[in-house]
Amino acid sequence: MPTPRLFATLASALAVFLVPALTVAEEAPSLRDIGSVRSLGKANATIGYASDTDAVRVNPAGISASTKLNIDLGGFFGVPQHFYALSLQAVDSKINSDENIPVSGGIGYQYLVAGEGFEARKGHVLSLALAVPLYPELMFVGVTGRYLHFSGGVVSNAVTMDASVMAKPVKMLGITAAGYNLIDVHSVEARRSWGFGVAVGSEELFHVDVDARLDTNAEGTLKPTFSIGGEVLIADIVAPRLGYSEDMLRGAHLIAGGVSVIYDGFALDVGYRHAILGDERTFAVAVRMLNF
């Protein structure tokens, strides 16, 4: 059976990435680190593949790349940075799938607390995404409008937006370029960033995603993050996943893993992310409703 062999190959590839010297994480997680529990288990390697609820956050064009109606509710808890978050996301590409111009959409809400005392960052984020196919089954574009309100260590009350384009030259290949926070609101929770991803696979079998993201730091310098992750669907019931991320913005090298158990249109997701040679640990759990 090819899927377990592929999963073992992915695990070996992740080990190769761990060879370079590692540093301890310096910054606490932020809004950019919150998506779904499914993406956390792949170390947020989702830009190239995203067509599920993560598309609202990292690749709105991906909403149009498949036909589905999914809802995702997840919770995150991180130590010792006193980090916790709630995320609710939904995508719908079924409602207009038979129209001449099938407009797809998604919504998202995140609540985040990071840090403690007067420096704690607390905030709410609302997102609305729209996507259309430029060329059916080949190229897709999308935008996400976002309102964020933060208080405490970070104060923000602003509107910004993301945009992405996704190409699928063949069914099993996705190539994405995205821009995040294109309206500069001068907030560490909404840094202007650029993302690129390449993914191979499909939801019915497996997928592997390799991403690069460039985030603007406080000095205006672009700091890269490189991520690789993937998952395998076994017997249409269980989907284990692994991921690794080298985050130059936060000074963190992160490994992650997770699993989904799928039954009768629902999925239970659990995930864990760990900083190598650091003390950051993030636990997450979610429930998804699939194609109802």
N, C-alpha and C positions, 0 to 999 in steps of 0.2 A: 504493500500500500504506500503510495508516494508521500502522503501528507506527514506522517511521523518522521520520515527521512528528511523532508524539507525543514521541519521544525528543529531537528538536530543540527542541520546545516546552519540555520539562523543562529542557534546558540553558539556554535563554533565561531561564526563571524563576529558575534558580540564580544567573545573572549579576545579576539585579535585587537579590538578597539581599546581594550583595557590596558594594553602594554605601556603606553606613554606614562610619564610621571603624573601623579594625581595631586590635586590640591584640595583643601578643605573649603566647603561652601562659605561665602562671605555674606551674601545677601539673603534675606528671607524670601520665600515665594511671593509672587505678586499675581495680578490679574492674568498676565500672559501664561501663567502656569496652570490655570484652571480651565478645564474643558469638560470632558466626560471622564468617568472612571475607566471606560474602555481606552481612551487615549492615554491616560496616566499609565496604564499597564504596558503601553508601547513607548514610554518616555516621551510622550507628546509627538511622536513621529507620525503625523497625520496630514500634513499639507498636501502631499501628492495624491493621497487616497481619498480624502474626506468627501463622503457623499451621505454620511449619516448625520446625526445632530451636531457633530463637531464642525460641520461645514459652516454653521452660523458664526463660529469663532475664528476659523483659520482659512476657509476657502468657500465663500458663498457660491461661487460658480458650480461647485460640486453638487449642490442641491438638485440641479437640473440633470445631473449625469446618470441618475437612476430614478425609478418610480417607486415612491414609498411614502408612508405616513407614520412617522415614529415620534415617540415622546420619551424623554430621558430625565430622570430625577436622581441626582447624586449628592452625596455628602463627602467632605474631605476633612481630615484631621491631621495636623502635623506637629511634631515635637522635635526639638525643644523650643522652636520659634513661636509657640503659642499661635499657631496658624490653623484656622478652620474656615470652611466655605460651604455654601450651598449652591447648587447649580441646577437649573431647570431649562431644558432646551427642547424644541420641537421643530420638525421639518415636514413639509407637505409638498410633494411633487406629483400627487395623484389627481388633485381636484381639477386641474386644467390640462391633464395629459393628452386629451383628445382634441384640444383647440389647435388652430393654425399657428398661434404663438403661445406655446404652453409656459406660462409664467409660474415659477415655483417660489415658495417662500419658507421662511423660518423665523422663529422668535427665540430669545434667550433671556434669562435673568440669572445674575450671580450676586450673592452676598458674601463679602470677604472680610475677615478680621485677621490681621497679621501683626505680631508684636504684642507688647504689653505696656501698661502705664500710659504716660502722656504721648509716647511715640507710637502707640498702636495705630495702625491704619484700618479704618472701618469704612466700608462703602457698598453701594448698590450700583448695579450696572444693568441697563435694559438694552436689548439689541433687536433689530428688525432687519432681516435679509431678504433680498429678492434676486432671482436668477432666471436667465433665459438661455436656450441654445442658440448660438449663432449659426451653426450648421448641425442639424440633427445627428446625434450619436458621434459627432466629431469634435466640436468646439463649443464651449460654454463660457458665459460671463456672469458675474454677480457682484452685488454691492451689499454692504452691511452698514446701516446707520446705528450709532451707539450713543446713549446718554449715560454719563457716569457722575455719581455724587459721592465724594469721599470727604471724611473728616478725620481729625486727630493728627497723626504724624504727617499725613498727606491731605491737603485740602484741594478738592477739585469739584467743579460744578459746570460741566461742559458737554458739548456734542462733538463727536468725531465720526469718521467713517473708514471702512475698509473696502477694497476692491480686489477682484481676482479674475484670472482667465485660466481655463483648464482645457487641455487638448487630450483627446483619446484617439490617437492614430490607429490603434487596434483595440479590441475589447479589453484585453488584459493589461493595458498600459495606460497610465495616467501621468500627465506632465502639467505642473501648476506653477504659476507665478502670481504673487500677491503683494499688495501694499497695505500696511496697517496704520491706523491713526493718521490718515493722510491730511486731516485737519489738525495742525499742531496745537495741542492744548497745554503744553508745557507741564506735563504731569508724569511722574515716574510710573504711574499706573496706566498710562496711555502713551508710551514711547513710539515715535515714528519708526517703523520697521519694514523690512522687506523679507519675503519668504519665498522659497523655491523648493519644490518637491517632485520626486519621481517615484511612482508606485507600480508594482507588478503584481497581478493577481486579480481575484474577484471575491465577492462576499460568499459565494457558494462553495469555494474551495479554500483558498489561502490568500494572503497578500503580504508583501514586504514593502516598506516605505522608507526612503532615504531623503532626509530634509536638511536644508540649510536656512538659517534665519539670521538676519543682520539687524540688531537693535541699537538705537542711538543712546549712548550713556549721557551722564550729566555734563561731560565736557564736549559733547557733540561728535564723539568718535563712534564709528560703527563697530560693535562687538558681535562676533559670530557665535552661533549655536549650531552644532551638528548633531543630528539625531538619526538613529536607525531603529526600526521596530517592525514587528509583524505578528500575525496570528494565523492559526490553522483551525478550520471548522471540522470537527470529528463527529461523524454519524449524525449530523444536523442537531446535535444536543450540546456538545461541549466545545468551547473555543478558548484554548490557552494562548497566552501572548507574552512576548518578551520585548524589552527595549533598552537602549543605552543612549545617553545624551551627554555631550560635552558642552557645557554652558559657560562661555567666556564672559558674559555679562555679569553673572552671579558668582563666577569663580567656582563652579560646581561640576563634578563628574557624577552622573546619576545612573544607576541601574534600576530597572523596573520590571514588574511582572504582574500578571493577573489572569483571571479566567472568567468566562461567562458560562452560565448554565441556561439553556434555552428550552422552553416548553410551551406549546400551545399559544404562541403569539406574545409571550413574555420572556424577558431575560433578567437574570440576577447577575450583576457584575461585581467583582471584588478586585481591588488593585493595591499594589504596594510599591513605593519608590524610596530608594535609599541612596544617600550621598556616600560615595566611596571615600574612606579616610576622613569622613566628617560625621557629624552627629545628627544631621537632618534625616527624619523619617516621616513619610506621609502615608496614611492609610485612607482607603476610600471604598465606598460601597454605593451601588445604584440599582434602580429598577428601571427597565425599559419596556415600553409597549411597542410592538413591531407590526407594521403593516395592518393595522386594524381598520 
